[in-house]
Amino acid sequence: MSGVGYGLVPETRGLVAAARRALGERPRVRAQLDECARRLDEPLRVALAGQLKAGKSTLLNALVGQDIAPTDATECTRLVTWYRNGTAPRVTAYSADGARADVVVRRGRGAEGLPGAHGLTFDLSALRWNSPTPREVDQLAVEWPSAELAQTTIIDTPGISSLSREVSARTSRLLTPGGPGPALPPADAVLYLLRRLDAADVDFLEKIGGGQSGSTGVPQSFSGPLGVVGVVSRADEIGAGRIDALHSARDVATRFATELERTGLCQSVIPVAGLLAFAAATLRQREYDAFEALAAIPVDELTTALLSADRFAHPDLPLPVPAELRAHLTARFGLFGIRLAVTLIRLGVRGSQALAAELSSRSGLDELRTVLDVQFAQRADELKAHSALTALARILAANPGSTADALLPRVRTLLADVHGFAELRLLAHLRADELPLPPDDLAELNRLIGGTGVASTLRLGLPAHTDLPTQRDAALAAVHKWRSRARHPLADQFTANACLTAARSAEGLLDILHEPPTTPFPALRPGR
């Protein structure tokens, strides 16, 4: 079995190079293999998916910390849009045949010169194509200077339940692996937004992770993006904007998690109030001043004013904040965000930065960032290698009859046996499946397989600066413990496999801890 991290990427790159030597005389196949190789050096690709009006663009803005995605219902929300890091802001439209045109970007304004609630607008009405004839826009590419986008390319997709079948099909073609041909999976991981959990959500999540293996040579359960995290979006609306709305949303998320994680459709489900998260990330001093003025109003009077958005913004309401600014606050923060901001100020939070931090934390965004770091960012090489190996298997299966045929068994073995992939699949089940283990052992198992991070000290539950001999002793003890648990005569098959996965993770740690540490976390190689 192979290792993970940087150990897997060179082997994947070597397999792609070998396939190119064998199939390089075929221009189309060579281009596909070159794309596989390039993907290993590019940022991780994460797609945002979900039903119509799930809040994908708003969450994207919150994650990036800038209002770069239009959130109003325009033609742009019906297109697949790629958000990448760039040296200067630029939006480009592409047609299906590769023609391109620059897109005019306009920024809306809110009350008193503040940013508008819907951020940017992409004007597609007067495109100048670099071709003699006009084209139909197939997708958009946004380049924007951003530290977040330097690490992760984000793909915003149309709603899967759009009234237009073609609009929904754009997302299906992008993310579901069951289509014909050896296309490279566009996304390495998926954030799936849920407002409710219905048959359309479950069906689409099954397609993301499944598809048909058939002649592609890719095992059915390995053919889609390896990382899928669910987000209960617009969580503040679940509690009708009440101050305890996120508690209600967390209960809903737990129910969704139980249903989705048990089947392996999601690795975790997190409730997030996306509107509040984005507003917190871009909170302005004038908005803080308005909240501070509202906090000085008697509680009963403000509670009555906040019975509805229309009432709060009514010009006849005698409040110390102008009606136009009140309407702006409603559009930016929602009633839940206004109530929460005012309550926090009354409880002693002072200053716009402190308020923004509190709002961000309570929106669920900080928890989501932690999950994305553990599940996606720290395993970026594994996820990218999985995408490349999936595409390589499809390419090899679609082009038989050469010396490259000998590579396919190894590619299939890597997809099935790489220990890092096994860890991710176990994490996808662990939160919901009830293993017959004590709580402390369950927590240890989760740590060992990278549930709290992939650094050796995190896996072993030790302080960050623990010396190597102590780490080796802890890893050796974990190997003995979890191999013994895996052999227990009363352990069911799932529990035995979970314990064996933990033991192999500990063996991988023991292996690398005997090597000079050259990186923050070298390749993890499971036991032989």
URDA-V526745 format. One record per backbone hydrogen bond with DSSP energy under -0.5 kcal/mol. NH is the residue of the N-H (numbers start at 1). CO is the residue of the C=O. If there is no record, write none. Layout:
BEGIN
((NH;CO) (NH;CO))
END
This chain:
BEGIN
((4;524) (7;4) (8;5) (9;5) (10;6) (11;7) (12;8) (13;9) (14;10) (15;11) (16;12) (17;13) (18;14) (19;15) (20;16) (21;17) (22;18) (23;19) (24;20) (26;23) (27;25) (30;26) (31;27) (32;28) (33;29) (34;30) (35;31) (36;32) (37;33) (38;34) (39;35) (40;36) (40;37) (41;38) (42;38) (42;39) (44;151) (46;44) (46;153) (47;189) (48;155) (49;47) (49;191) (51;193) (54;51) (59;55) (60;56) (61;57) (62;58) (63;59) (64;60) (65;61) (66;61) (68;66) (71;118) (74;72) (77;74) (78;75) (79;76) (80;138) (81;156) (82;140) (83;154) (84;82) (84;142) (85;149) (86;144) (90;143) (92;141) (93;101) (94;139) (95;99) (98;95) (101;93) (102;128) (103;91) (104;123) (106;121) (108;106) (108;119) (110;114) (113;110) (114;111) (116;108) (119;116) (121;106) (123;104) (123;121) (124;122) (127;124) (128;102) (129;127) (130;100) (138;94) (139;94) (140;80) (141;92) (142;82) (143;90) (143;141) (144;84) (150;146) (151;147) (151;148) (152;148) (153;44) (154;83) (155;46) (156;81) (156;154) (157;48) (157;155) (160;50) (162;159) (165;163) (168;164) (169;165) (170;166) (170;167) (171;167) (171;168) (172;168) (173;169) (174;170) (175;171) (176;172) (177;207) (179;176) (186;174) (188;45) (189;45) (190;227) (191;47) (192;190) (192;229) (193;49) (193;191) (194;231) (195;196) (198;196) (202;198) (203;199) (204;200) (205;201) (206;202) (207;203) (208;204) (209;205) (210;206) (216;213) (217;213) (217;214) (219;217) (222;219) (223;219) (223;220) (224;209) (226;188) (227;188) (228;226) (229;190) (230;268) (231;192) (232;270) (233;194) (233;231) (235;272) (237;234) (238;234) (238;235) (239;235) (240;237) (241;236) (242;239) (245;242) (247;244) (248;244) (249;245) (250;246) (251;247) (252;248) (253;249) (254;250) (255;251) (256;252) (257;253) (258;254) (259;255) (260;256) (261;257) (262;257) (262;258) (264;261) (265;260) (266;260) (267;228) (270;230) (272;232) (273;363) (274;272) (277;273) (278;274) (279;275) (280;276) (281;277) (282;278) (283;280) (288;284) (289;285) (290;286) (291;287) (292;288) (293;289) (294;290) (295;291) (296;292) (296;293) (297;294) (302;298) (303;299) (304;300) (305;301) (306;302) (307;304) (308;305) (312;308) (313;309) (314;311) (317;314) (319;317) (326;322) (327;323) (328;324) (329;325) (330;326) (331;327) (332;328) (333;329) (334;329) (334;330) (337;333) (338;334) (339;335) (340;336) (341;337) (342;338) (343;339) (344;340) (345;341) (346;342) (347;343) (348;345) (349;344) (355;351) (356;352) (357;353) (358;354) (359;355) (360;356) (361;357) (362;358) (363;359) (364;360) (364;361) (365;360) (366;360) (368;364) (369;365) (370;366) (371;367) (372;368) (373;369) (374;370) (375;371) (376;372) (377;372) (378;373) (379;376) (380;377) (383;379) (384;380) (385;381) (386;382) (387;383) (388;384) (389;385) (390;386) (391;387) (392;388) (393;389) (394;390) (395;391) (396;392) (397;393) (398;394) (399;395) (399;396) (405;402) (406;403) (407;404) (408;404) (408;405) (409;405) (411;407) (412;408) (413;409) (414;410) (415;411) (416;412) (417;413) (418;414) (419;2) (421;418) (422;418) (423;419) (424;420) (425;421) (426;422) (427;423) (428;424) (429;425) (429;426) (430;426) (431;427) (432;429) (433;429) (435;433) (437;435) (442;438) (443;439) (444;440) (445;441) (446;442) (447;443) (448;444) (449;445) (450;447) (451;446) (452;453) (453;450) (459;455) (460;456) (461;457) (461;458) (462;457) (466;463) (471;467) (472;468) (473;469) (474;470) (475;471) (476;472) (477;473) (478;474) (479;475) (480;476) (481;477) (482;478) (483;479) (484;480) (485;481) (486;482) (487;483) (488;485) (491;488) (496;492) (497;493) (498;494) (499;495) (500;496) (501;497) (502;498) (503;499) (504;500) (505;501) (506;502) (507;503) (508;504) (509;505) (510;506) (511;507) (512;508) (513;509) (514;511) (515;512) (518;516) (525;508) (525;523) (526;524))
END
